[in-house]
Amino acid sequence: MDEVREFEAFVIEVEPKLRRALIAAYGSERGREATAEALGWAWEHRDRLKRIDNKVAFLFRVGQSKSRRRKQPIILAELEHYESWVEPGLRPALTSLTERQRTAVVLVYGFGWTLREVADLTGVRVSTVQSYLERGLNKLRNAMKVVSDVGT
């Protein structure tokens, strides 16, 4: 029974961050499915997982491999009611980003992750995350027809 409690504590600690990362990459439905798949894998391989340093990053890759279906559109959750602070064009603009750009933009600007945290999660350099972020923001600005005053 201690093993079950230990795993439940692990899930409480890891699940929110893992879910946010996979939803950022794959959209609401697929991201939640990937989270469940990754946590199922974690339970089945809990002895192996204990030896892994960055468990969230490892489970992120497990979730990617379990949920990857090419050519399937990203579906972001519809808001149940209108929120005046949410730009209506943001959701479709986010779906136009590449998976890596969307992951960087949503995790950094949506959830307040650092570039280092995103780099550790995705297994790339901080400068690469910065590049995804810059390209993603430029693409969002273009998709939403936002004029940037940067550099003026």
Number of C-alpha atoms within 10 A of each C-alpha: 6 7 9 10 10 10 16 13 11 14 15 10 12 15 17 12 18 27 22 21 28 26 26 26 25 27 22 19 15 22 25 20 18 27 28 17 19 26 23 13 16 21 16 11 11 14 10 10 16 11 9 11 9 12 17 22 21 20 24 23 18 18 27 20 13 16 19 12 11 6 6 9 11 21 17 18 11 9 10 6 6 10 9 7 6 10 10 13 12 13 15 15 17 26 19 16 21 15 18 17 25 27 28 30 27 20 24 17 12 12 13 11 15 15 19 15 16 22 18 17 19 20 14 12 14 17 12 15 26 18 15 21 23 15 17 25 18 14 18 23 15 13 16 16 10 10 8 10 6 5 4 4
